Amino acid sequence: MSHRHTHEEKGRVTNSTVQNPRALVEYMIQFWSQNCRVTYRALGRETIQFGFESERDLQAVLRRGPFHFK
């Protein structure tokens, strides 16, 4: 992230041997970005930190999901 967001959430890839973490993040960013501005950074192979411009953007994502993928 280019600057520090105060509205952040962390996510985790539960099975990185089956799920492609980068593809998963790119899909989520594309899906969520339809309604808000979101950035991310990897905190390791299985953990991702998402940053949101505002509390409103964060709440919109939390209401909408998705929270898991197969």
C-alpha atoms as one frame of an Amber mdcrd trajectory, in Angstrom:
protein
   0.000   0.000   0.000   1.301   3.384  -0.845   0.083   4.941   2.393  -1.289
   3.807   5.721  -5.010   3.130   5.828  -6.875   3.356   9.092  -9.596   1.032
   7.821  -8.011  -2.377   7.397  -8.939  -6.041   7.460  -6.776  -9.131   7.187
  -7.566 -12.237   5.214  -6.025 -15.661   5.055  -5.748 -18.281   2.334  -6.653
 -21.522   4.085  -5.099 -23.913   1.577  -2.386 -22.252  -0.471  -1.400 -25.562
  -2.072  -4.816 -25.719  -3.770  -5.785 -22.040  -3.956  -3.640 -19.541  -5.843
  -3.295 -16.679  -3.330  -2.572 -14.033  -5.978  -5.519 -15.060  -8.151  -7.779
 -15.082  -5.098  -6.723 -11.578  -4.069  -7.039 -10.222  -7.603 -10.565 -11.622
  -7.864 -11.592 -10.155  -4.508 -10.106  -6.747  -5.353 -11.924  -6.707  -8.694
 -15.188  -7.841  -7.093 -15.017  -5.332  -4.222 -13.669  -2.413  -6.275 -16.979
  -2.059  -8.076 -18.258  -0.165  -5.029 -15.159   1.120  -3.230 -11.451   1.690
  -3.414  -9.376  -1.065  -1.866  -5.666  -1.884  -1.831  -3.760  -4.863  -0.466
  -0.387  -6.151   0.551   0.876  -9.633   1.265   1.917 -10.353   4.838   3.313
 -13.749   3.950   2.208 -16.561   1.652  -1.185 -17.053   3.312  -2.051 -13.705
   4.915  -3.262 -10.568   3.125  -3.996  -7.113   4.496  -6.686  -5.105   2.743
  -6.829  -1.325   3.110  -9.930   0.781   2.533 -10.186   4.519   1.882 -13.012
   5.008   4.376 -15.047   3.264   7.037 -17.952   3.372   4.585 -15.942   1.371
   2.017 -14.927  -1.180   4.642 -18.515  -1.600   5.834 -19.749  -1.984   2.248
 -17.322  -4.867   1.720 -18.202  -6.494   5.039 -21.906  -6.348   4.170 -21.388
  -7.701   0.678 -18.742 -10.386   1.118 -17.591 -12.762  -0.280 -15.602 -14.178
   2.568 -14.625 -17.596   1.193 -13.931 -19.244  -2.131 -13.393 -22.811  -3.303
